[in-house]
């Protein structure tokens, strides 16, 4: 039995290939671990605000001496961190927009990556504080970025591995539905990605 957090970041609703691929991963996990619970976090429906001065001030304010508006400014970050800390497995649907992740996903990560909560410099060097988590990335793209001439244009997976690794999450597996806009590949791209899933 696992606690699964299913994170959706595509703006395409049910038509999204990354969402469908992510849901297929969740289904496989539920089969593998009967009795698991799934929490859905749709970052397009339940938007996280892009960071502003109030958020940054709150992140670094002493908890025992909060600034005015502290609780309101910190609530999204606290929520994101709590959901990740409570989860055993995190599935992140990632459509590639202009070679990188959607801004909705970046906003969520900006609230998640927080000094003193998910990482620390207490020892003089960065240490991730999020332990014992498994992450599956469900990446969908119109082109092919896992190999070939466009591989160097994929900034999504390297960034996600780096930022998640920074907070302590290094057990990361990627599945892809790619070539969804390529004539010879688009008809089978999603199903090929779903068929590749092993959890």
DRENBA-685755 format. One line per 8 residues: number of its first residue (from 1); for each residue y, z, x of N, C-alpha, C. Coordinates in nm, 2 decimals, always signed. Atoms other than C-alpha are relative to their C-alpha. Example, Ala and Ser with C-alpha at 12.3 -4.5 7.8 and 13.67 -1.06 7.14 Angstrom:
BEGIN
1) -0.12:+0.00:+0.09:-0.45:+0.78:+1.23:+0.12:+0.00:+0.09 | -0.11:+0.00:-0.09:-0.11:+0.71:+1.37:+0.11:+0.08:-0.08
This chain:
BEGIN
1) -0.12:+0.00:+0.08:+0.00:+0.00:+0.00:+0.12:+0.00:+0.09 | -0.12:+0.02:-0.08:+0.34:-0.11:+0.14:+0.12:+0.00:-0.09 | -0.13:+0.01:+0.06:+0.70:-0.08:+0.04:+0.06:-0.13:+0.06 | -0.05:+0.13:-0.05:+0.83:-0.44:+0.06:+0.14:-0.02:-0.05 | -0.14:+0.04:+0.04:+1.20:-0.54:+0.06:+0.01:-0.15:+0.01 | -0.01:+0.15:+0.01:+1.25:-0.90:-0.05:+0.15:-0.04:+0.00 | -0.14:+0.04:-0.01:+1.59:-1.03:+0.07:+0.02:-0.15:-0.02 | -0.03:+0.14:+0.03:+1.72:-1.35:-0.08:+0.15:-0.03:+0.04
9) -0.14:+0.03:-0.04:+2.03:-1.52:+0.07:+0.04:-0.14:-0.04 | -0.03:+0.13:+0.04:+2.02:-1.87:-0.08:+0.09:-0.01:-0.12 | -0.09:+0.02:+0.11:+2.29:-1.99:-0.32:-0.06:-0.10:-0.10 | +0.06:+0.10:+0.09:+2.04:-2.23:-0.49:-0.09:+0.05:-0.11 | +0.08:-0.06:+0.10:+1.87:-1.99:-0.72:-0.15:-0.03:+0.01 | +0.15:+0.02:+0.00:+1.51:-2.06:-0.82:-0.04:-0.13:+0.06 | +0.03:+0.12:-0.07:+1.54:-2.41:-0.67:+0.00:+0.01:+0.15 | -0.01:-0.02:-0.15:+1.58:-2.26:-0.32:-0.14:+0.00:+0.06
17) +0.13:+0.01:-0.07:+1.30:-2.35:-0.08:-0.02:+0.13:+0.08 | +0.02:-0.12:-0.07:+1.37:-2.04:+0.13:-0.05:+0.12:-0.09 | +0.04:-0.10:+0.10:+1.34:-1.82:-0.18:-0.15:-0.01:-0.04 | +0.14:+0.02:+0.04:+1.02:-1.98:-0.29:-0.10:+0.03:+0.12 | +0.09:-0.03:-0.11:+0.87:-1.95:+0.06:+0.00:+0.15:+0.02 | +0.00:-0.15:-0.01:+0.98:-1.58:+0.08:-0.08:+0.06:-0.11 | +0.08:-0.05:+0.11:+0.83:-1.52:-0.26:-0.15:-0.01:+0.02 | +0.14:+0.02:-0.04:+0.50:-1.67:-0.14:-0.05:+0.10:+0.10
25) +0.04:-0.10:-0.09:+0.50:-1.43:+0.15:-0.02:+0.13:-0.07 | +0.01:-0.12:+0.07:+0.56:-1.14:-0.08:-0.13:+0.00:-0.08 | +0.12:+0.01:+0.08:+0.27:-1.26:-0.30:-0.12:+0.03:+0.09 | +0.11:-0.02:-0.10:+0.04:-1.27:+0.01:-0.01:+0.14:+0.04 | -0.01:-0.14:-0.04:+0.15:-0.92:+0.11:-0.06:+0.08:-0.11 | +0.05:-0.08:+0.11:+0.08:-0.79:-0.24:-0.15:-0.01:-0.01 | +0.14:+0.02:+0.00:-0.27:-0.94:-0.22:-0.07:+0.08:+0.11 | +0.05:-0.06:-0.12:-0.33:-0.80:+0.12:+0.00:+0.16:-0.01
33) -0.02:-0.15:+0.01:-0.20:-0.45:+0.03:+0.02:+0.03:-0.15 | -0.01:-0.03:+0.14:-0.28:-0.38:-0.34:+0.07:+0.13:-0.03 | -0.08:-0.12:+0.04:-0.05:-0.13:-0.51:+0.14:+0.01:+0.07 | -0.13:+0.00:-0.06:+0.25:-0.23:-0.30:+0.11:-0.01:-0.10 | -0.12:+0.01:+0.08:+0.60:-0.20:-0.44:+0.09:-0.10:+0.06 | -0.10:+0.10:-0.05:+0.86:-0.48:-0.41:+0.14:+0.03:-0.06 | -0.14:-0.01:+0.04:+1.23:-0.43:-0.42:+0.07:-0.13:+0.04 | -0.07:+0.13:-0.02:+1.44:-0.74:-0.46:+0.15:+0.03:+0.03
41) -0.14:+0.00:-0.03:+1.78:-0.77:-0.29:+0.05:-0.14:+0.01 | -0.06:+0.14:+0.01:+1.96:-1.09:-0.39:+0.14:+0.01:+0.05 | -0.13:-0.01:-0.06:+2.26:-1.12:-0.16:+0.10:-0.09:-0.06 | -0.10:+0.09:+0.07:+2.42:-1.39:-0.37:+0.04:+0.06:-0.13 | -0.03:-0.07:+0.13:+2.39:-1.20:-0.70:+0.07:+0.13:+0.03 | -0.05:-0.13:-0.04:+2.46:-0.86:-0.54:+0.07:-0.01:+0.13 | -0.07:+0.04:-0.12:+2.72:-0.96:-0.29:+0.04:+0.12:+0.08 | -0.05:-0.09:-0.09:+2.80:-0.76:+0.02:+0.14:-0.05:+0.05
49) -0.13:+0.05:-0.04:+3.17:-0.78:+0.11:+0.00:-0.03:+0.15 | -0.02:+0.02:-0.14:+3.27:-0.93:+0.44:+0.08:+0.12:+0.06 | -0.06:-0.12:-0.06:+3.39:-0.66:+0.68:+0.15:-0.01:+0.00 | -0.14:-0.01:-0.01:+3.75:-0.56:+0.65:+0.04:+0.13:+0.07 | -0.04:-0.12:-0.07:+3.96:-0.29:+0.82:-0.05:+0.13:-0.06 | +0.05:-0.12:+0.06:+3.86:-0.03:+0.57:-0.14:+0.03:+0.03 | +0.15:-0.02:-0.03:+3.49:-0.08:+0.64:-0.01:+0.05:+0.14 | +0.01:-0.04:-0.14:+3.54:-0.06:+1.01:+0.05:+0.14:+0.03
57) -0.06:-0.14:-0.01:+3.76:+0.25:+0.99:-0.11:+0.10:-0.05 | +0.10:-0.10:+0.06:+3.49:+0.42:+0.77:-0.12:+0.01:+0.09 | +0.12:+0.00:-0.09:+3.21:+0.32:+1.01:+0.02:+0.10:+0.11 | -0.02:-0.08:-0.12:+3.37:+0.51:+1.29:+0.07:+0.13:-0.03 | -0.06:-0.12:+0.03:+3.53:+0.79:+1.10:-0.10:+0.12:+0.00 | +0.09:-0.11:+0.00:+3.37:+1.14:+1.15:-0.04:+0.03:-0.14 | +0.04:-0.03:+0.13:+3.16:+1.22:+0.85:+0.05:+0.13:-0.06 | -0.05:-0.13:+0.04:+3.29:+1.57:+0.84:+0.15:+0.00:-0.03
65) -0.14:+0.01:+0.03:+3.65:+1.45:+0.82:+0.03:-0.15:-0.04 | -0.01:+0.14:+0.05:+3.64:+1.13:+0.61:+0.15:-0.04:-0.03 | -0.13:+0.06:+0.03:+3.94:+0.90:+0.57:+0.01:-0.02:-0.15 | -0.01:+0.03:+0.14:+4.08:+0.83:+0.22:-0.07:-0.13:-0.03 | +0.08:+0.11:+0.04:+3.85:+0.58:+0.05:-0.13:-0.02:+0.08 | +0.12:+0.00:-0.09:+3.57:+0.66:+0.30:-0.13:-0.03:-0.08 | +0.12:+0.02:+0.07:+3.30:+0.68:+0.04:-0.02:-0.14:-0.06 | +0.00:+0.14:+0.06:+3.39:+0.35:-0.13:-0.03:-0.10:+0.11
73) +0.01:+0.10:-0.11:+3.42:+0.17:+0.21:-0.14:+0.00:+0.06 | +0.12:-0.01:-0.07:+3.09:+0.30:+0.34:-0.13:-0.02:-0.09 | +0.11:+0.00:+0.10:+2.87:+0.27:+0.02:-0.09:-0.12:+0.03 | +0.09:+0.12:-0.02:+2.74:-0.09:+0.09:-0.08:+0.02:+0.13 | +0.07:-0.02:-0.13:+2.65:+0.00:+0.45:-0.11:+0.10:-0.02 | +0.10:-0.11:+0.02:+2.47:+0.32:+0.34:-0.12:-0.06:-0.09 | +0.11:+0.06:+0.08:+2.28:+0.12:+0.07:-0.09:-0.09:+0.07 | +0.08:+0.09:-0.08:+2.17:-0.15:+0.31:-0.09:+0.07:+0.09
81) +0.07:-0.08:-0.10:+2.06:+0.10:+0.57:-0.12:+0.07:-0.07 | +0.10:-0.08:+0.07:+1.87:+0.31:+0.31:-0.12:-0.09:-0.04 | +0.11:+0.09:+0.05:+1.68:+0.01:+0.17:-0.09:-0.04:+0.12 | +0.08:+0.04:-0.11:+1.57:-0.10:+0.51:-0.08:+0.11:+0.06 | +0.07:-0.11:-0.05:+1.48:+0.24:+0.63:-0.12:+0.04:-0.09 | +0.11:-0.04:+0.09:+1.26:+0.30:+0.32:-0.11:-0.11:+0.00 | +0.10:+0.11:+0.01:+1.08:-0.04:+0.35:-0.10:+0.01:+0.12 | +0.10:+0.02:-0.11:+0.76:-0.09:+0.55:+0.01:-0.15:+0.05
89) +0.00:+0.14:-0.02:+0.79:-0.47:+0.53:+0.13:-0.06:-0.06 | -0.12:+0.06:+0.05:+1.10:-0.68:+0.50:-0.02:-0.15:+0.01 | +0.01:+0.15:+0.01:+1.09:-1.05:+0.39:+0.14:-0.05:-0.02 | -0.13:+0.05:+0.01:+1.41:-1.24:+0.45:+0.00:-0.15:-0.02 | -0.01:+0.15:+0.03:+1.47:-1.58:+0.29:+0.12:-0.05:+0.07 | -0.11:+0.05:-0.08:+1.69:-1.78:+0.52:+0.01:-0.15:-0.01 | -0.03:+0.14:+0.00:+1.82:-2.12:+0.43:+0.10:-0.03:+0.12 | -0.08:+0.03:-0.11:+1.98:-2.29:+0.73:+0.12:-0.08:-0.05
97) -0.12:+0.07:+0.04:+2.34:-2.38:+0.65:+0.08:-0.03:+0.13 | -0.08:+0.04:-0.12:+2.53:-2.58:+0.92:-0.06:+0.07:+0.13 | +0.07:-0.05:-0.12:+2.27:-2.47:+1.18:-0.01:+0.15:+0.01 | +0.00:-0.14:-0.01:+2.30:-2.10:+1.10:-0.03:+0.07:-0.13 | +0.03:-0.07:+0.12:+2.24:-1.83:+0.84:+0.12:+0.00:-0.10 | -0.11:+0.00:+0.09:+2.44:-1.81:+0.52:+0.09:+0.12:+0.02 | -0.09:-0.11:-0.01:+2.75:-1.59:+0.51:-0.04:+0.12:-0.08 | +0.05:-0.12:+0.08:+2.59:-1.37:+0.24:-0.09:+0.08:+0.09
105) +0.09:-0.07:-0.09:+2.32:-1.28:+0.49:+0.07:+0.07:+0.12 | -0.07:-0.05:-0.11:+2.56:-1.23:+0.77:+0.08:+0.13:-0.04 | -0.07:-0.12:+0.05:+2.77:-0.99:+0.55:-0.10:+0.12:-0.01 | +0.09:-0.10:+0.01:+2.46:-0.79:+0.48:-0.04:+0.06:+0.13 | +0.03:-0.04:-0.13:+2.37:-0.77:+0.84:+0.11:+0.08:+0.07 | -0.11:-0.07:-0.05:+2.72:-0.66:+0.93:+0.01:+0.15:-0.06 | +0.00:-0.13:+0.05:+2.68:-0.36:+0.70:-0.13:+0.08:+0.05 | +0.12:-0.06:-0.05:+2.33:-0.29:+0.83:+0.00:+0.04:+0.15
113) -0.01:-0.03:-0.14:+2.41:-0.29:+1.20:+0.11:+0.09:+0.02 | -0.11:-0.10:+0.00:+2.60:+0.03:+1.24:-0.03:+0.11:+0.10 | +0.01:-0.10:-0.11:+2.66:+0.26:+1.54:-0.03:+0.14:-0.06 | +0.04:-0.14:+0.04:+2.49:+0.60:+1.50:-0.09:+0.00:-0.11 | +0.09:+0.01:+0.11:+2.28:+0.48:+1.21:-0.12:-0.09:+0.03 | +0.11:+0.09:-0.03:+2.08:+0.18:+1.31:-0.01:-0.03:+0.15 | +0.01:+0.01:-0.14:+2.16:+0.17:+1.68:+0.09:+0.11:+0.07 | -0.08:-0.10:-0.07:+2.30:+0.41:+1.94:+0.02:-0.03:+0.15
121) -0.02:+0.01:-0.15:+2.45:+0.41:+2.29:+0.00:+0.14:+0.06 | +0.00:-0.14:-0.05:+2.38:+0.78:+2.33:-0.06:+0.02:+0.14 | +0.06:-0.01:-0.13:+2.17:+0.72:+2.64:+0.07:-0.08:+0.10 | -0.08:+0.09:-0.09:+2.43:+0.49:+2.79:-0.04:-0.14:-0.01 | +0.04:+0.14:+0.03:+2.25:+0.18:+2.68:-0.04:-0.01:-0.14 | +0.03:+0.02:+0.14:+2.18:+0.03:+2.34:-0.14:+0.04:-0.03 | +0.14:-0.04:+0.04:+1.88:+0.18:+2.16:+0.00:-0.03:-0.16 | +0.02:+0.03:+0.14:+1.76:+0.05:+1.82:-0.06:+0.13:-0.07
129) +0.05:-0.12:+0.06:+1.70:+0.33:+1.57:-0.09:-0.03:-0.13 | +0.08:+0.04:+0.11:+1.51:+0.13:+1.31:-0.14:-0.03:+0.05 | +0.13:+0.01:-0.06:+1.14:+0.18:+1.39:-0.11:-0.03:-0.10 | +0.12:+0.02:+0.08:+0.80:+0.07:+1.26:+0.02:-0.09:-0.12 | -0.03:+0.09:+0.11:+0.92:-0.22:+1.05:-0.06:-0.14:+0.04 | +0.04:+0.14:-0.01:+0.76:-0.56:+1.00:+0.09:-0.09:-0.07 | -0.08:+0.10:+0.07:+0.98:-0.86:+0.92:-0.06:-0.13:+0.00 | +0.04:+0.14:+0.02:+0.89:-1.20:+0.79:+0.12:-0.08:-0.03
137) -0.11:+0.09:+0.03:+1.15:-1.47:+0.81:-0.05:-0.13:-0.07 | +0.03:+0.12:+0.07:+1.12:-1.75:+0.55:+0.11:-0.09:+0.01 | -0.11:+0.09:-0.04:+1.33:-2.02:+0.70:-0.02:-0.14:-0.06 | +0.01:+0.13:+0.05:+1.40:-2.34:+0.51:+0.12:-0.08:+0.05 | -0.11:+0.09:-0.05:+1.60:-2.64:+0.64:-0.03:-0.14:-0.04 | +0.01:+0.15:+0.03:+1.67:-3.00:+0.55:-0.05:-0.08:+0.11 | +0.05:+0.06:-0.11:+1.60:-3.10:+0.90:-0.11:+0.08:+0.07 | +0.10:-0.06:-0.08:+1.34:-3.01:+1.16:+0.06:+0.07:+0.12
145) -0.06:-0.07:-0.11:+1.45:-2.74:+1.40:-0.10:+0.08:+0.08 | +0.10:-0.08:-0.08:+1.13:-2.57:+1.52:-0.04:-0.07:+0.13 | +0.03:+0.08:-0.12:+1.08:-2.85:+1.77:+0.07:-0.13:-0.01 | -0.07:+0.13:+0.00:+1.21:-3.19:+1.87:+0.14:+0.00:+0.03 | -0.14:+0.01:-0.05:+1.56:-3.31:+1.93:+0.10:+0.09:-0.06 | -0.10:-0.09:+0.06:+1.73:-3.07:+1.69:-0.03:+0.15:+0.02 | +0.04:-0.14:-0.02:+1.57:-2.75:+1.82:+0.12:+0.08:+0.05 | -0.11:-0.07:-0.06:+1.88:-2.66:+2.02:+0.11:+0.03:-0.11
153) -0.09:-0.02:+0.10:+2.08:-2.67:+1.69:-0.03:+0.12:-0.09 | +0.05:-0.11:+0.09:+1.88:-2.38:+1.53:+0.06:+0.13:+0.06 | -0.05:-0.12:-0.05:+2.10:-2.08:+1.58:-0.04:+0.12:-0.10 | +0.04:-0.10:+0.10:+1.95:-1.90:+1.28:-0.11:+0.10:+0.05 | +0.11:-0.09:-0.04:+1.61:-1.77:+1.41:+0.04:+0.07:+0.13 | -0.03:-0.08:-0.12:+1.74:-1.68:+1.76:+0.10:+0.11:-0.03 | -0.09:-0.10:+0.04:+2.03:-1.49:+1.61:-0.07:+0.12:-0.07 | +0.07:-0.11:+0.08:+1.81:-1.30:+1.36:-0.09:+0.08:+0.09
161) +0.09:-0.08:-0.09:+1.56:-1.21:+1.63:+0.08:+0.09:+0.09 | -0.08:-0.08:-0.09:+1.84:-1.09:+1.85:+0.06:+0.12:-0.07 | -0.07:-0.11:+0.06:+2.03:-0.88:+1.60:-0.10:+0.10:-0.06 | +0.10:-0.10:+0.05:+1.72:-0.73:+1.44:-0.06:+0.07:+0.11 | +0.05:-0.06:-0.12:+1.58:-0.66:+1.78:+0.10:+0.11:+0.05 | -0.11:-0.10:-0.05:+1.91:-0.48:+1.87:-0.01:+0.13:-0.08 | +0.01:-0.12:+0.08:+1.85:-0.23:+1.59:-0.14:+0.06:+0.00 | +0.14:-0.06:-0.01:+1.48:-0.18:+1.68:-0.11:-0.08:-0.06
169) +0.10:+0.08:+0.07:+1.30:-0.44:+1.47:-0.04:-0.12:+0.09 | +0.05:+0.11:-0.09:+1.09:-0.66:+1.71:-0.12:-0.06:-0.05 | +0.12:+0.06:+0.06:+0.78:-0.73:+1.50:+0.04:-0.10:-0.10 | -0.06:+0.10:+0.09:+0.90:-1.05:+1.35:-0.09:-0.13:+0.00 | +0.08:+0.13:+0.01:+0.70:-1.35:+1.22:+0.08:-0.10:-0.08 | -0.08:+0.10:+0.07:+0.86:-1.67:+1.11:-0.09:-0.11:-0.07 | +0.06:+0.11:+0.07:+0.73:-1.92:+0.85:+0.11:-0.10:-0.04 | -0.10:+0.10:+0.02:+0.92:-2.25:+0.79:-0.04:-0.10:-0.10
177) +0.01:+0.12:+0.08:+0.97:-2.51:+0.52:+0.11:-0.09:+0.05 | -0.11:+0.08:-0.06:+1.15:-2.77:+0.72:-0.02:-0.15:-0.02 | +0.01:+0.14:+0.02:+1.23:-3.13:+0.68:+0.02:-0.03:-0.15 | +0.00:+0.02:+0.14:+1.31:-3.09:+0.31:+0.10:-0.11:-0.05 | -0.08:+0.12:+0.03:+1.57:-3.37:+0.33:-0.04:-0.12:+0.08 | +0.05:+0.11:-0.08:+1.37:-3.59:+0.56:-0.10:-0.09:-0.09 | +0.08:+0.08:+0.09:+1.21:-3.89:+0.36:-0.15:+0.02:+0.02 | +0.14:+0.00:-0.02:+0.87:-3.87:+0.52:-0.06:+0.14:-0.01
185) +0.04:-0.14:-0.01:+0.85:-3.49:+0.51:+0.03:+0.08:-0.13 | -0.06:-0.09:+0.11:+1.04:-3.36:+0.20:-0.10:+0.03:-0.11 | +0.09:-0.03:+0.11:+0.76:-3.40:-0.05:-0.10:+0.11:+0.03 | +0.10:-0.10:-0.04:+0.52:-3.17:+0.14:+0.06:+0.12:+0.08 | -0.06:-0.10:-0.09:+0.77:-2.95:+0.34:-0.03:+0.14:-0.05 | +0.01:-0.14:+0.05:+0.76:-2.65:+0.11:-0.15:+0.04:-0.01 | +0.14:-0.03:+0.01:+0.39:-2.66:+0.04:-0.06:+0.03:+0.14 | +0.05:-0.01:-0.14:+0.32:-2.70:+0.42:+0.04:+0.14:+0.05
193) -0.05:-0.13:-0.04:+0.53:-2.39:+0.48:-0.08:+0.11:-0.07 | +0.07:-0.10:+0.07:+0.35:-2.19:+0.21:-0.15:+0.01:+0.05 | +0.13:+0.00:-0.05:+0.01:-2.30:+0.34:-0.02:+0.06:+0.14 | +0.00:-0.06:-0.14:+0.10:-2.17:+0.69:+0.00:+0.15:-0.01 | -0.03:-0.15:+0.01:+0.15:-1.81:+0.56:-0.13:+0.07:+0.03 | +0.11:-0.09:-0.03:-0.09:-1.56:+0.72:+0.07:+0.14:+0.02 | -0.06:-0.13:-0.01:+0.00:-1.19:+0.68:-0.11:+0.11:+0.04
